[in-house]
């Protein structure tokens, strides 16, 4: 934010049944065209990274540089099972249990992780949507994610980052993602899990966008 004007955006509400990641990327492309002066720099975190991959590949005129973190060209088997369980909990509005599941991706199963779950899961559940339909439809869309064979379509310089112990998007898939994009940097952070937020990652992310090759 010292060098750029930063906008945080989320997927649109009221998603139709059968919506795809390509559909959502098209939404973002239209928004960029109307609101900004493309191409712009795009950061996609976790599920946002899944959309950003489609955005960069299918709307290359809109993306100057791309960074995806906590994300990859597809989810691992454990990550896909995790998402399907999340969809089930959302359908049943079991928000406390879903919040604990979310926290478990960031904190390890130890005394600190269990304490974080007890402290924060009830607070996270308070912000749950009244209607889980959009959440479930997005999870269903992401369940079909497998962009690995199309990575060569991404022409923007790209930065891919994951934690060493990310259960949803393991380092092996991050390596596949980085190898498939023609101009890509990869960083795997030792000892880190899903939800990269630490200072070293933040500096790497800023350096990627500010540095001109």
Buried (B, 14 or more C-beta within 10 A) or exposed (E): EEEEEEEEEEBEEEBEEEBBBBBBBBBBBEBBEEEEEEBBBBBBBBBBBBBBBBBBBBBBEBBBBBBBBBBBBBBBEEBBEBBEBBBBBBEEBBBBBBBBBBBBBBBEEEEEBBEBBEEBBEEBBEEBEEEBBBBBBBBBBBEEBEBBEBBEBBBBBBBBBBBEBBBBBBBEBBBBBBEBBEEBBBBBBEEBBBBBEEEEBEEBBBEBBEEEE
